[in-house]
Amino acid sequence: MAIETLKDKVAVVTGSARGVGLATIQALAAEGAKVVVADRTDKPRPDLMMKDTIFDVAEEINQKGGAAIAVKVDLRSEDQIIALRDETLKAFGTVDVVVNNAAITFGAKVWEIPTERWDQVMAVNPRASFLMCKHFLPTMIHKKSGSIINLSSPAGRGPAPGMAVYSASKAGVDNLTLTLADEVREYNIAVNCIAPTGGIYSEGKLQLFQDQAWIDTWDPREHFALAVLWLAKQDAQS
């Protein structure tokens, strides 16, 4: 049965210094969840439209009466993901919700993609999602409850010319989600995947696209965050 509120639940959101991740962690905090702002942005990057840092985001939530900590993490590093888990448990004692939001992309045809860029996208998208699940799941399994939400993309569910590596990475996230959901259902852990049907407004997307007519069709990131929030309330049987 789905829960009615996330008050006092502990939620970790990767890539939560900006974009959809920022909107998601703000929505979780507004619901009363204790949140972990997990990102590598510990300094402002105005060149990348990143004026907020993990510390700014956590401070704003705390000033509004919430409970938040900021943890710098490079998701390509398993050791740093383990440290993120340890910091979460040290601060809040448990974990209830993990949102694997962080992702990177690279646009090029297959024969034009540098191998190192393929490896980078795969390291951040499916591999980091796997590692987050691997290291946070034991706590959820022990208490027989929890929710994991992986963010995907329409690019992972059909041909996406010029986005081969991103498409492959998100297809991996989709299938990781399906398999993991079956593996942990007996522990009452819900594993879901969500993808937008169109563009979502974010600083990262603005770096990639300049077509104002298309930008005007993008949905607010706050709307997408509400869908993630709804999923976070579902149990394994929902």
C-alpha positions as CSV (number, residue, x, y, z in Angstrom):
1,M,0.0,0.0,0.0
2,A,1.3,3.4,-0.9
3,I,2.3,5.7,2.0
4,E,0.6,9.0,2.5
5,T,3.5,11.2,3.4
6,L,7.3,11.2,3.2
7,K,7.7,13.1,6.5
8,D,10.8,12.1,8.3
9,K,11.8,9.7,5.5
10,V,15.4,10.0,4.4
11,A,16.0,10.6,0.7
12,V,19.2,10.8,-1.4
13,V,19.1,12.5,-4.8
14,T,22.1,12.5,-7.1
15,G,22.7,15.5,-9.3
16,S,20.6,17.7,-7.0
17,A,22.4,21.0,-7.3
18,R,20.4,22.0,-10.3
19,G,17.8,20.9,-12.9
20,V,15.4,18.1,-12.2
21,G,17.5,16.9,-9.3
22,L,17.2,20.3,-7.6
23,A,13.4,20.5,-8.1
24,T,13.1,16.9,-6.8
25,I,15.1,17.4,-3.6
26,Q,13.1,20.6,-2.9
27,A,9.9,18.7,-3.4
28,L,11.0,15.9,-1.1
29,A,12.1,18.4,1.6
30,A,8.8,20.3,1.3
31,E,7.0,17.0,2.0
32,G,9.0,16.7,5.2
33,A,11.7,14.3,4.1
34,K,15.2,14.6,5.4
35,V,17.4,15.0,2.3
36,V,20.9,14.5,1.1
37,V,22.0,16.8,-1.6
38,A,24.5,14.7,-3.6
39,D,26.4,16.3,-6.4
40,R,29.9,17.3,-7.4
41,T,29.1,21.0,-7.5
42,D,30.8,22.4,-4.5
43,K,31.7,25.7,-6.2
44,P,29.6,28.0,-8.4
45,R,30.1,27.4,-12.2
46,P,28.5,30.3,-13.9
47,D,30.1,29.1,-17.2
48,L,27.8,26.1,-16.9
49,M,24.8,28.0,-15.6
50,M,25.5,26.5,-12.2
51,K,25.2,29.3,-9.7
52,D,24.0,27.1,-6.8
53,T,26.3,24.6,-5.0
54,I,25.3,21.6,-2.9
55,F,25.9,23.8,0.2
56,D,23.5,26.5,-1.1
57,V,20.8,24.0,-1.8
58,A,21.1,22.4,1.7
59,E,21.3,25.7,3.4
60,E,18.1,27.0,1.8
61,I,16.2,23.8,2.8
62,N,17.5,24.1,6.4
63,Q,16.5,27.8,6.6
64,K,13.0,26.8,5.6
65,G,12.8,24.4,8.5
66,G,13.8,21.2,6.7
67,A,16.7,18.8,7.3
68,A,19.4,18.6,4.7
69,I,23.0,17.8,4.4
70,A,25.3,18.3,1.4
71,V,27.7,15.6,0.2
72,K,30.1,16.1,-2.7
73,V,30.3,13.0,-4.8
74,D,31.8,12.0,-8.1
75,L,29.6,9.2,-9.2
76,R,32.3,7.7,-11.3
77,S,34.0,6.7,-8.1
78,E,32.7,3.7,-6.2
79,D,34.6,4.8,-3.1
80,Q,32.9,8.1,-3.2
81,I,29.5,6.5,-3.5
82,I,30.3,4.3,-0.5
83,A,31.3,7.5,1.4
84,L,28.0,9.1,0.4
85,R,26.2,6.1,1.9
86,D,28.2,6.4,5.1
87,E,27.6,10.1,5.4
88,T,23.9,9.5,4.9
89,L,23.7,6.9,7.6
90,K,25.9,8.9,10.0
91,A,23.6,12.0,9.6
92,F,20.2,10.3,9.6
93,G,20.6,6.7,10.6
94,T,18.9,5.1,7.7
95,V,17.8,5.6,4.0
96,D,14.3,5.3,2.6
97,V,14.4,6.8,-0.9
98,V,17.2,6.9,-3.5
99,V,16.7,8.9,-6.7
100,N,19.3,8.2,-9.4
101,N,18.9,11.4,-11.3
102,A,22.5,12.4,-12.3
103,A,23.4,11.8,-15.9
104,I,25.6,13.1,-18.7
105,T,25.4,12.9,-22.4
106,F,27.4,13.3,-25.6
107,G,25.9,13.9,-29.0
108,A,27.6,12.3,-32.0
109,K,27.2,9.5,-34.5
110,V,28.7,6.2,-33.4
111,W,31.9,6.4,-35.5
112,E,32.5,9.9,-34.2
113,I,32.3,9.1,-30.5
114,P,35.6,9.1,-28.7
115,T,35.9,5.9,-26.7
116,E,36.7,7.9,-23.5
117,R,33.5,9.8,-23.9
118,W,31.5,6.6,-24.3
119,D,33.2,5.3,-21.1
120,Q,32.3,8.5,-19.2
121,V,28.6,8.4,-20.1
122,M,28.4,4.8,-19.2
123,A,30.2,5.4,-15.9
124,V,27.8,8.1,-14.8
125,N,24.5,6.8,-16.2
126,P,24.1,3.0,-15.8
127,R,27.2,2.2,-13.7
128,A,26.6,4.9,-11.1
129,S,22.9,3.9,-10.8
130,F,24.0,0.3,-10.3
131,L,26.5,1.3,-7.6
132,M,24.0,3.5,-5.8
133,C,21.6,0.5,-5.7
134,K,24.3,-1.9,-4.7
135,H,25.5,0.1,-1.7
136,F,22.2,1.6,-0.4
137,L,20.1,-1.5,-0.8
138,P,21.5,-3.5,2.2
139,T,19.9,-0.9,4.6
140,M,16.6,-1.1,2.8
141,I,16.7,-4.9,2.7
142,H,17.4,-5.1,6.4
143,K,14.4,-3.0,7.3
144,K,12.2,-4.4,4.5
145,S,11.1,-1.1,3.0
146,G,12.4,1.5,0.6
147,S,12.1,3.1,-2.8
148,I,14.6,3.5,-5.6
149,I,13.7,5.7,-8.6
150,N,15.9,5.7,-11.7
151,L,15.6,8.5,-14.3
152,S,15.5,7.4,-17.9
153,S,14.8,9.0,-21.2
154,P,12.8,8.3,-24.4
155,A,16.2,8.0,-26.0
156,G,16.6,4.7,-24.3
157,R,13.4,3.3,-25.7
158,G,13.9,3.7,-29.4
159,P,16.2,5.0,-32.1
160,A,17.9,8.2,-31.2
161,P,20.2,9.2,-34.1
162,G,23.2,11.2,-32.9
163,M,22.7,10.1,-29.3
164,A,23.9,6.5,-29.4
165,V,25.9,6.5,-26.2
166,Y,23.1,8.3,-24.2
167,S,20.5,6.0,-25.8
168,A,22.5,2.9,-24.8
169,S,23.1,4.1,-21.3
170,K,19.4,4.8,-20.6
171,A,18.4,1.5,-22.1
172,G,20.7,0.0,-19.5
173,V,19.0,2.0,-16.8
174,D,15.6,0.7,-17.9
175,N,16.6,-2.9,-17.8
176,L,18.5,-2.6,-14.6
177,T,15.3,-1.2,-13.1
178,L,13.1,-4.1,-14.4
179,T,15.4,-6.8,-13.1
180,L,16.1,-5.1,-9.7
181,A,12.4,-4.6,-9.1
182,D,11.9,-8.4,-9.3
183,E,14.9,-9.1,-7.2
184,V,13.9,-6.9,-4.2
185,R,10.1,-7.1,-4.3
186,E,10.1,-9.7,-1.5
187,Y,11.7,-7.1,0.7
188,N,9.0,-4.6,0.1
189,I,11.3,-2.3,-1.9
190,A,9.8,-0.5,-4.8
191,V,12.1,0.1,-7.8
192,N,10.7,2.4,-10.5
193,C,12.0,4.2,-13.6
194,I,10.6,7.4,-15.0
195,A,11.2,9.3,-18.2
196,P,9.7,12.5,-19.5
197,T,7.7,12.5,-22.7
198,G,9.3,15.7,-23.9
199,G,11.7,18.4,-22.9
200,I,12.1,19.3,-19.2
201,Y,13.5,22.8,-18.4
202,S,17.0,22.6,-16.9
203,E,20.3,24.4,-17.0
204,G,22.0,21.4,-18.6
205,K,19.5,21.2,-21.4
206,L,19.9,24.9,-22.1
207,Q,23.6,24.2,-22.8
208,L,22.7,21.7,-25.4
209,F,19.8,23.3,-27.2
210,Q,19.2,26.9,-28.4
211,D,16.0,26.5,-30.4
212,Q,13.8,28.9,-28.5
213,A,10.6,27.6,-30.1
214,W,11.4,24.1,-28.7
215,I,12.5,25.5,-25.4
216,D,9.1,27.2,-25.0
217,T,7.5,23.7,-25.1
218,W,9.5,22.3,-22.2
219,D,7.7,21.4,-19.0
220,P,8.8,23.0,-15.7
221,R,11.1,20.8,-13.8
222,E,8.9,21.2,-10.8
223,H,6.1,19.4,-12.6
224,F,8.4,16.4,-13.3
225,A,9.6,16.4,-9.7
226,L,6.0,15.9,-8.5
227,A,5.9,12.7,-10.5
228,V,9.1,11.5,-8.9
229,L,7.5,12.4,-5.5
230,W,4.5,10.3,-6.2
231,L,6.7,7.3,-7.2
232,A,8.6,7.7,-3.9
233,K,5.4,7.0,-2.0
234,Q,4.7,3.7,-3.8
235,D,5.5,0.3,-2.3
236,A,6.6,-2.8,-4.1
237,Q,3.0,-3.9,-4.7
238,S,1.6,-0.7,-6.1
